[in-house]
Amino acid sequence: MIDPAEQQRLENVAQDSWYLTGVAPRTSHYNARIFKRHLRPGSILELGPAEGVMTAHLHPLTTDLTLVEGSPTFCRLLQQSWPSASVVQALFEDYSPGRTFDNIILGHVLEHVADPVAILTRAREWLAPEGRILASVPNSRSLHRQAGVILGLLPAEDALNETDLHHGHRRVYSPELFRNHFLQSGLRIDIFGGYWLKPMSNSQLTQSWNPEMLEAFMQLGERYPDIAAEIYLVASRPDA
């Protein structure tokens, strides 16, 4: 049973989406490049693809792609863009695939949901024996958030800023909380990393940085994951 309030919350985000503005798409493309290093051959389940920036990278890799999205607007866009994919309109809490997947992708999903541990626990049961969960989230310890606290622009590193609230974020993860949620879900963490060493806000970067500078700082974030703007995990079933 779909929760009408949560359904409307997701649709509000879709109706005024910022995922394709400024530097946001570039970070998603880089996220996809990282995930492609760690994908298993075979089926892919992507949870919360929104407009499908990540999906565009995943679609050529498999003939078995399932997209689960709560927003009807985003679902229509996804089905139009990738008619061969299985697009399911559902909240993750209600989704029951009745099958397993070789890869489960949660690109910037866990900061949105009410109970991340419950979602990860469910996703663990959807993994094939050698399958992997690949997840990314914003990092509260990002260089730009630390600077924001010093400047008095944020009360705390994990405080929700204007962009977080617009996107419907419920939390900003520290590396420790991110890892703990996976461990609480009974998953084994295989890889932890980061990307996008971000010294200032998106609006400042959009105004003054060229693509070469953005690419360089995306790569630099991989060297310093604890203070990168985005962090990611690759996890699997402990019995795999």
C-alpha positions as CSV (number, residue, x, y, z in Angstrom):
1,M,0.0,0.0,0.0
2,I,1.5,3.3,-1.1
3,D,1.7,6.0,1.6
4,P,-0.1,9.0,0.0
5,A,1.9,11.5,2.0
6,E,5.2,10.0,1.0
7,Q,4.0,9.6,-2.6
8,Q,3.2,13.4,-2.7
9,R,6.5,14.2,-1.1
10,L,8.4,12.4,-3.9
11,E,6.2,14.0,-6.6
12,N,6.9,17.5,-5.2
13,V,10.6,16.8,-5.6
14,A,10.1,15.6,-9.2
15,Q,8.0,18.6,-10.1
16,D,10.8,21.0,-9.2
17,S,13.9,18.8,-9.6
18,W,17.4,20.3,-9.3
19,Y,19.2,17.0,-10.3
20,L,20.0,18.3,-13.8
21,T,21.1,21.8,-12.8
22,G,24.6,23.2,-12.3
23,V,27.3,20.7,-11.3
24,A,24.8,18.0,-10.1
25,P,24.8,15.9,-13.3
26,R,28.6,15.9,-13.4
27,T,28.8,14.4,-9.9
28,S,26.2,11.7,-10.9
29,H,28.2,10.9,-14.1
30,Y,31.4,10.5,-12.0
31,N,29.5,8.4,-9.5
32,A,28.5,6.1,-12.3
33,R,32.1,5.8,-13.5
34,I,33.0,4.6,-10.0
35,F,30.2,2.1,-9.7
36,K,31.0,0.6,-13.1
37,R,34.4,-0.5,-11.7
38,H,32.6,-2.7,-9.2
39,L,29.5,-4.0,-10.9
40,R,29.0,-7.8,-11.3
41,P,28.0,-9.2,-14.7
42,G,24.2,-9.7,-14.9
43,S,21.1,-8.1,-13.7
44,I,20.8,-4.6,-12.2
45,L,18.2,-3.1,-9.9
46,E,18.4,0.7,-9.6
47,L,16.4,2.2,-6.7
48,G,15.4,5.8,-7.0
49,P,16.8,6.7,-10.5
50,A,14.9,10.0,-10.7
51,E,15.6,11.4,-14.3
52,G,18.0,8.6,-15.0
53,V,21.5,10.2,-15.0
54,M,22.9,7.0,-13.6
55,T,20.5,4.8,-15.6
56,A,22.1,6.1,-18.9
57,H,25.4,4.5,-17.8
58,L,23.8,1.2,-16.5
59,H,21.4,0.5,-19.4
60,P,24.1,-0.5,-22.0
61,L,25.7,-2.9,-19.4
62,T,22.7,-5.4,-19.1
63,T,19.6,-6.7,-20.8
64,D,18.0,-7.1,-17.4
65,L,17.5,-3.7,-15.9
66,T,14.8,-2.9,-13.3
67,L,14.1,0.7,-12.2
68,V,12.0,1.3,-9.0
69,E,10.9,4.9,-8.5
70,G,8.2,6.4,-6.3
71,S,7.4,9.5,-8.4
72,P,4.9,9.0,-11.3
73,T,6.5,11.9,-13.2
74,F,10.0,10.3,-13.0
75,C,8.5,6.9,-13.9
76,R,7.0,8.3,-17.1
77,L,10.4,9.8,-18.1
78,L,12.3,6.6,-17.4
79,Q,9.9,4.5,-19.4
80,Q,10.1,6.9,-22.4
81,S,13.9,7.0,-22.2
82,W,14.5,3.2,-21.7
83,P,11.5,1.3,-23.0
84,S,13.3,-2.1,-22.6
85,A,13.8,-1.6,-18.9
86,S,11.3,-2.8,-16.3
87,V,10.0,0.4,-14.6
88,V,8.1,-0.1,-11.4
89,Q,6.3,2.7,-9.6
90,A,6.6,1.9,-5.9
91,L,8.0,3.0,-2.6
92,F,11.0,0.9,-1.6
93,E,9.2,-0.1,1.6
94,D,6.4,-1.7,-0.5
95,Y,8.5,-3.2,-3.3
96,S,8.7,-7.0,-3.4
97,P,10.5,-8.2,-6.6
98,G,10.1,-11.9,-6.1
99,R,13.5,-12.5,-7.5
100,T,17.2,-11.6,-6.8
101,F,19.6,-9.3,-8.6
102,D,23.4,-9.4,-9.3
103,N,23.6,-5.6,-8.6
104,I,21.5,-3.2,-6.6
105,I,22.2,0.5,-7.0
106,L,21.2,3.2,-4.5
107,G,22.7,6.4,-5.9
108,H,21.9,9.1,-3.4
109,V,18.8,7.3,-2.0
110,L,19.5,6.6,1.6
111,E,19.5,10.2,2.7
112,H,15.9,10.4,1.5
113,V,14.2,7.5,3.2
114,A,12.7,7.4,6.6
115,D,14.4,4.1,7.7
116,P,17.6,3.4,5.8
117,V,18.4,0.3,7.8
118,A,15.1,-1.2,7.0
119,I,15.6,-0.5,3.3
120,L,19.1,-2.0,3.3
121,T,17.8,-5.1,5.2
122,R,15.2,-5.6,2.5
123,A,17.7,-5.0,-0.3
124,R,20.0,-7.6,1.2
125,E,17.3,-10.3,0.6
126,W,17.1,-9.2,-3.0
127,L,20.8,-9.9,-3.7
128,A,21.9,-12.9,-5.6
129,P,24.5,-15.1,-3.7
130,E,27.5,-13.2,-5.3
131,G,25.6,-9.9,-5.7
132,R,26.6,-6.5,-4.6
133,I,24.9,-3.4,-3.3
134,L,26.5,-0.1,-4.4
135,A,25.4,3.0,-2.6
136,S,26.4,6.7,-2.5
137,V,25.4,9.6,-0.3
138,P,26.5,13.2,0.5
139,N,29.2,13.4,3.2
140,S,28.6,15.6,6.2
141,R,32.4,15.9,6.7
142,S,32.9,17.4,3.2
143,L,35.4,20.1,3.1
144,H,32.8,22.7,2.0
145,R,30.5,21.7,5.0
146,Q,33.4,22.1,7.4
147,A,34.1,25.5,6.0
148,G,30.4,26.4,6.2
149,V,30.4,25.7,10.0
150,I,33.5,27.8,10.5
151,L,31.9,30.7,8.5
152,G,28.7,30.4,10.4
153,L,26.7,29.4,7.4
154,L,25.8,26.0,8.9
155,P,25.2,25.2,12.6
156,A,26.7,21.8,12.3
157,E,28.3,19.6,9.5
158,D,25.3,17.4,9.3
159,A,22.7,20.2,9.3
160,L,20.3,20.2,6.4
161,N,21.0,23.2,4.1
162,E,18.6,24.8,1.6
163,T,19.6,22.3,-1.2
164,D,19.1,19.3,1.2
165,L,15.6,20.5,2.1
166,H,14.7,21.1,-1.6
167,H,15.8,17.5,-2.5
168,G,13.9,16.1,0.4
169,H,16.9,14.8,2.3
170,R,16.2,13.6,5.8
171,R,19.8,13.3,6.9
172,V,23.4,14.0,5.8
173,Y,25.6,11.1,6.4
174,S,29.0,11.0,8.2
175,P,31.3,8.2,7.0
176,E,30.7,6.4,10.4
177,L,26.9,6.6,10.2
178,F,27.0,5.4,6.6
179,R,29.1,2.3,7.5
180,N,27.0,1.6,10.6
181,H,23.7,1.5,8.7
182,F,25.2,-1.2,6.4
183,L,26.5,-3.2,9.3
184,Q,23.2,-2.9,11.2
185,S,21.5,-4.3,8.0
186,G,23.6,-7.5,8.2
187,L,25.7,-6.5,5.1
188,R,29.4,-7.0,4.7
189,I,31.3,-3.8,3.6
190,D,33.7,-4.7,0.9
191,I,34.8,-1.2,-0.3
192,F,34.5,2.3,1.2
193,G,35.5,5.4,-0.9
194,G,34.7,8.9,-1.9
195,Y,34.9,11.4,-4.8
196,W,34.5,15.1,-5.4
197,L,36.8,17.2,-3.1
198,K,34.5,20.2,-3.0
199,P,35.8,23.5,-1.5
200,M,32.8,25.7,-2.0
201,S,29.1,25.7,-2.8
202,N,27.5,24.4,-6.1
203,S,26.4,27.9,-7.1
204,Q,30.0,29.3,-6.6
205,L,31.5,26.4,-8.6
206,T,28.9,26.7,-11.4
207,Q,29.9,30.4,-11.9
208,S,33.7,30.1,-11.8
209,W,34.9,26.5,-12.6
210,N,35.5,24.9,-16.0
211,P,35.0,21.2,-16.7
212,E,38.7,20.4,-16.4
213,M,38.8,21.9,-12.9
214,L,35.6,19.9,-11.9
215,E,37.1,16.7,-13.2
216,A,40.4,17.2,-11.3
217,F,38.6,17.8,-8.0
218,M,36.3,14.8,-8.6
219,Q,39.4,12.7,-8.9
220,L,41.1,14.3,-5.9
221,G,38.1,13.3,-3.7
222,E,39.1,9.6,-4.3
223,R,42.4,10.3,-2.5
224,Y,40.6,11.9,0.5
225,P,37.3,10.0,0.9
226,D,36.7,11.1,4.5
227,I,36.5,14.8,3.5
228,A,35.1,14.3,0.0
229,A,31.6,15.7,-0.8
230,E,30.3,12.2,-1.8
231,I,31.0,8.9,-0.2
232,Y,30.2,5.4,-1.4
233,L,30.1,1.8,-0.3
234,V,30.2,-1.5,-2.1
235,A,28.6,-4.3,0.1
236,S,27.6,-7.9,-0.2
237,R,25.9,-10.7,1.8
238,P,28.2,-12.0,4.6
239,D,27.6,-15.5,3.5
240,A,28.7,-14.8,-0.1
